[in-house]
Amino acid sequence: MQVDLIEMKNFVAKNNLKEIVNPVMYDKGYIPTSDGLLSTEIFGVNTKDRKDTYAYISLNGHFLHPFVYKMLKRMNRNFESVVCGTKKFIIEDGKLVEDDKGETGLEFLYKNWKKIKFEKNLSRLRNERVDLLEVSDRDELFVEYWIVIPAFYRDMNLQKRSPGHHTINEYYSKLIRLSSIIRTSNNFDFVLETTRGKIQQQLEVIYDELKSKIEKKQGLIKKSLLGKSIDYGARLVISAPVFTADRYEDMNVDFYNTGVPLATCCSLFAPFIIAWVKNYFKLEFERMQNKIPMQVEEGKLEYIELKDLDLYFNEEYIKKHLDKFIGSYADRFEIVELPTTDEIRKKYKFKGNLGLALAGKRYEPENPMTASPLLSRPMTWCDVFYLAAVDVTSDKYVYITRYPMLDYFGTFPTKVSVLSTQETEPIYIDDRLFKTYPKIDLSKSKEQISTLFIDSLMMSNLYLKGLGGSQVAQLMG
């Protein structure tokens, strides 16, 4: 988000704002003063007016916008001495030079602003600040008025015995008192400069207070705008793609395909995943005729009949495990259990979970025509959701958006490559080759499992410059 400075004087004139001159907020009986910070004459009486109506405080002089003042202090500490009137300066070659015969104060700074030059260096941040100072008009950098936010956001609470007041009202009230001293004072110059310095500091206090309400994670922008939840959307950290293939066409992350973590795919395409999994189990049980083989003793199998599988593997049950897979890293290798009784477990002295078996073959690229060893282990929810995600996303796109979105390069559609574990292996499932099948080791502890998955977005480096990541691209070289 790009925010520019506005000329306060024009803002006041164009919006016909009224001036607040009274630092006292209440008359007797907690009635708002007519020219004060909570005035019903200025801000209105109904909610809409008190939400939308701004006002202003006349500062009776020229003062630096607090954002500009904070910026100047970081660039050169002499500006603080000028503003507070503690030292005198002259301007030589565009620079402030301390001199006892010179001048000081905000009015001196305002009159000579165009004579001051700012040098650039190797610091990107400093150069951005210099650019702002050079392109902005003097009356944008200096303010004669300060805008007061609508009364609704700092109003009194008449439901309480004592209405109380917001902190920002205290700051506004102090600013009114200080500015009134400038208007009515006949004091010496050094006293006026001290008062002006206090006004400048008070503007900084108000600025910091308002800024704290809108910035960072708990601010209004994050909560009300960027923090809004959208259906089937996700926020991810962008990371560089992993180059494990020998040829470009073997890369699962390229210009057309973005690597999306498996858990994120489950979240983005949840309705499709649930429907796929439900249908998958239905077909599997029909193929097995609702029976499952179990080894009674070495070399001997017995088939156990299972009942009500369709009722057991319903949408609610699948969604429960889908949510668990997305939210719990440690349980992602959980075995898919089948409905059975404790008597069956006891009869066959079964150790572990009675679950579906995953039958596949490991692909051997050296001998692709040779039958590779059979992979046989209990099926996990990771297997199920990976197979579902690959099928579901095969004909779908996602929109990638990077904030702040400054131009049309900030968002683009792309196909999906499903990312699972950091280590993968090529496996045939039902004669279909999955080149990057998740490597599932059931001997791993829960603590180890939580570190095995990729949970960041991987995209082609070709997008980085358009997303404002050219320096990152340079570093990755």
N, C-alpha and C positions, 0 to 999 in steps of 0.2 A: 504494500500500500504506500503510495507516494502522497505526502502532505506538503502543501505550499503555504507560505506566509501570506496573510491578507493585510491590506491597508485598513487599519482600524477606523480611521476617520471616514472613509468611504462606506464601510460596513454600517457604521452608525447612521450616516445620512440616508443611505438607500433603504434601510429598514425602519427608519423613523423611531429609533430607540430613545427612550426617556432616560434622563439622568437621575442617579441616586446621589443625594447629597447629605442624608442624615445617617450617621453611624448607629443611632439608636433604633432598635428593631420594633420595640413595643411601647405603647402608651399604657396607662393603667388598665387593668382588666385583660391584659394580653391582647390588646387591640393593635394590629400592625400600624406603624406610623405611615402617614400618607406619602412621604418622600423617602422611606427607608427600604431596607433590603427585602422586606416581605410585603410591601405595599399592595393593597388590593386595587388602588388607582393605577399603579404602574403595571402590575402583572395580572390583573383581573381577579375574578372570584371563582369562576368555574375551572374544572380540571384541565380542559383543553387549553384555555388561555394561559394558565399557570405552567403548563408543559411547554408551550411554544413561544412565550414572550421573553425576549432578552432585554437587558438594560445595560447601562454603562456608567462608569465612574470617570470623571474628568481628573486627569493627573496634574493639570496645571503646569505642564512643562513637557520636554522631550525625554523619553526614557527608552532604553534598549528593550526590545522584545526579550523576555526571559530566556527563550531558547537561544537567541543570538548572544545574549550576555554570557550564558554558560559556555557557549562555543568559544567566544573570545577569550574567556579566562583560561581555557585549556590551551589556546594558541599562544597567548602572551599574558603573563600575570600583571603587566603594567596597566592593562585595561581596568582591572579591579581597583587599582590605586587612583586612576582617573575618575572612575564612577563615584568612589567614596570621598574624593577630594583630599586624600592624604598626602599626595605628591603633585608637584607641578611639572608640566612637560611642554616641550616644543616639538614641532614636526620637521624632521630633516630627512630628505630622500624617501619620503613616504613612511618613515618609522617614528614611533614615539621615543623621544629622547628626554631623559630627566634633566630639568633645568630649573633652578630656583627663581629665575626671572620669567618663567613660562606661565601657562595657565592650567587650570584643572576643572573638573566637573563635567556633567553630562551635556550642558549647553555648549561648552568648548568642543566636546567630541562631536556633537551634532553639526556645528558650524564648519568644522574642518574634516568631516568624514570623507569627502571626495579626495582629499589630499593623502589619505592613508592608503598604503599599498601592502598587500599580503603576498608573501613569497611561497611558492610551492616547493615541495621536496619529494623524497621517495615514498612518503607516507600516503597511501590511497585515501585514508580518512581525512587527513589534513587537506589534501587537494580537493576533495568533495566540499569541504567547508569553505575553502577559498572560492570555489566556483559559485557557491550559494551567495556569498557576500558580494561577489562581482556582478552577478546577474540581477540581484534584487535592488529595487529602488530604495533610496534612503528612508522614505516614509513608510516602507514596509519593515525595515529593520528597527526603526524607532517608532514608538507609540505615544500618543497624547491622551488616548482613552484606553480603558480596560473594560472588556466585555464581562458582564455578570450573567451567569447561567440562569435559566428559568427557575422561579421560586419553587416549583413542584419538587425539584430534586434536592431541596434543602429546606423544605417547609417545616413549620411547627406541627406538633402532634397534639391536637386539642382533646384527644381521647384520654390523655394523661392529666393528672392533677397539676403537674408543672409541664408546660409544653416542651421545654428544653430547646436546644438549638444544635445545628450542625457546626462542625469545626470550620468548614469553609466560610460560614457567616462571620465568624470571629476574624478570619483573615481579611475578608472584604471590609469589615467594620474598621479595622486598623488602617487599611489602605485609605479609606475615606478620611479618617482623622489626620493622617500624615499629609494627604494632598490638600486638605483645608488649611494646614499650617502654611503651605507654600503660597496659597491664594491670599491669605490675610497678613502674612508676616512682613515686618519691616526690619528684620534682624540683619546682622552682618553676613557677608558672603560665606564665611566659613561655616556658619550655623545653617544657612540654606543648603550648602553643599552636603552637610551631614544629613539633613532631612531628606534631600534627594537620594542620597545613598541608601537611606533606610527604605524609601519607597521602592527603589530598584530591588533591594533584597526581599521586600514583601511581595513584589511581583513574582520573584523566583519561588518563594514559598507557596504562593497560590498555584503557580504553574506545576510545581512538583506534586502538590496535593491532587490536582485534577488529573495529572498524568498517571499517578499511581492507581487511579480508578479505572483507567482504560487499557493500560499496558500489561504485558506478560500473561501468564496462564490464568490468573484470577481476574483479569481486566474485562471490561464490558465488551471490547471488540472480540476477544477470544470466546467469551461466554455467549454473546448474542449473535455473532456472525460466524466466525470460523469454527466456533464450538458447536454449531448446530449439527445434529445427527441427521444423516440422510439414509434412506433405505438402501441397503445393499451397497454401501460404500465403506472405504477403509482408508486409514492414514498409515503410511509406512515410511521407514528410512530408506533412502536410495543408496545402494552400494554398487561397486563395480562388478561386472560379470566375471565369472571364473572361466579361464581359458584352459579347458581340459581336452579339447578335440584337436586333431591334427589338421583338419580341413574346415573351411568356413561353413560348408553345407551341413556339417555335423554339429555345429553349435546350436544349442537350444535357446540361446539369447542372441538375437541379431536385430537388424533394422525393423523387421516386421513382427518380431516376437519379443515380448517382455516377460522376464521371469517373475512369476507371482507365487509367493509361498502357499503351500498346500492349505494351511489353516485359513489364510485369507480367501482362497478360492472357495472354501467351504462356507465362508461368511457371505461372500459376494453372490454366490449362486446357490444359496441354501435351498430354495424351493425345488430347483432342478436336481440338486444332490440328493435330497430326501426322496424324490420320486424315483430317481435312478436306483438308489439303494433298495427301496421297497420292491421294485420290480426285479432287481437282481436276486434278492433272497427268494422271492416267489419262484423264479425259474430254477434256482439251485435246488430248492426243496422238491420241486416237481421232478427234476432230473434224478434226485436221490430216492424218490418215492417215499419221502418223509422218514427215511431210515439213515442211520449213521453207523459206519463200521467202527468197532472198538476192539482193540487187541486184548484178548483174554489171557493168553500166554504166548510165549514166543512161537511165531509162525501160525498162530490160530486167531482168526477174526470172528467176531459175532456182531450181527446187526441189531441195533437198538431202535425201536420204533418211537418216534417223537410225535406228539399230538399238538394241535392248535397252534401250529407255527405261524399261520397267517395272522392270528390274533396277537401273538407274542411280538412279531416284528411289524408293528404298526407304526404310523407316522410319529406318534408321541414318543415311542421307544427309540426310534432312530434319531429324532431331534434331540433327545436327552443325551445320547452319545455324541452327536455332532457338536453340541454346545460344550460338552466335556472335552472333546478333542481340541476345540478352538481355544478354550480357556485354561486347560490344564496341560502344561508341557510334559509333566512327568508321567501322565497316563496315556500317552499317545501310542504305546505298544500294547495296550490292553487287548486281551484276547476276546474274540466274538463268542460269547457263551450261548449255548442252546438250552431250551427249557427241559429240565429233567428232574428226577427225584433224588433225594439223599440215599434211598435204597439202592438205586443203580450205582451211584458213586461208591457206596460201601461194598456192594456185591463184587465189583470188579477192582476194588482197592485202587481206584483211580487217583493219581496224584497230580494236582494241578487243575486246570480248567477243562471242562468238556466243551470243546469248541469246534467250529468248522475247520476243516483242513484245507490248506492252500497247496495245491499241486501245480508245480510249474517246472520249467527246465532252465537251467543257467545257459546263457548263450556264450559260445566259445568262438570269438572272431577268427582265431587261427584255423579252426576246423568247423566252419559253419554247417557243413553237411553231416557232421558226425553227431550222433545223439549224445547230448550232454547229460551229466548226472541229474537225476530227478530231485527237485527241491520239495521237501515235504515237511511242513511244520504247521502248528495251529495258525489259523487266519486271525489277524489283528484288525482293529478298526482303522489302523493306518493303511493297511492293504485295501480295505473296502473303499475308504474315502479317496485314496489315490486313484484307484481304477475309475471311480465315479467322476472325479475332477477332470481327469484326462479326457473321458468321453464327453462330459458336459461342456467343457470349454473348447472343444475341437472346432466348433462352428460359431464361436462367440468372440466379441471384442470387449475390451475395457477402455475407459477414458482415463488417461494419466494426466493429472493436473498438479503443477508445482506452484506453491504460494511463495512470495507474492506474484500474482499473474499480471505481468506488466504489458504483455502483448500476446499475439496469437500463437507464438511459439511455446507459451506456457502450458498448453494443453493439446493432446493429440490422442487419436485412437490407435490401438495396437492389439495384435493377437496375443494369446496367453500361452506361455510355457509353464507348466506346473513344476514348482521347486519343492522338493521334500527334504530328505536328509542330506547332510554335507557329503557323505559317501554314498554312491549309488552303484548299481550293477545292472548289466543287461540280462533280462529274464523273459522267457516265453511263458505267457499265460494263455491257455487255449489256442496255441499256435499263433499267437500275436506277440510280436517283439516289442518290449518296452526297454528302450536303450538306457534310460536313467531311472530305473526302478529303485525305490528307497531300500537301503540296506538295513534290514530289521534283525537285530540281535536280541533274542529274548533273554539272554543271560545278563544283559545290562541292568544296572540298578536304576531306580527312578531318578536319582540325582544325575546319573550319566545320560539318561534318555533326554533330559531337559536341555542338554547342550548339543544334541545331534542334529537339530533341525535348522534349516535356513528360514529366517523370519524377516528378511529385508527384501525390498524390491530391487531386481537387477534389470538394467536396461542397457542398450547399446551406447557406447561412448559417443556415437554420432549425434545423439540428442543433447549432449551436455552443454554445448555452446548456446543452443537455442533456449535452454532452461537456465541460462546464467551460470553455468558451471564450467566455463572455459578454463579457469585457473586450475580447477580440479583435474580437468582433462590433461592440462599441461603437466601436472605433477605425476599423473599416472602414466604419462608419456607413452 
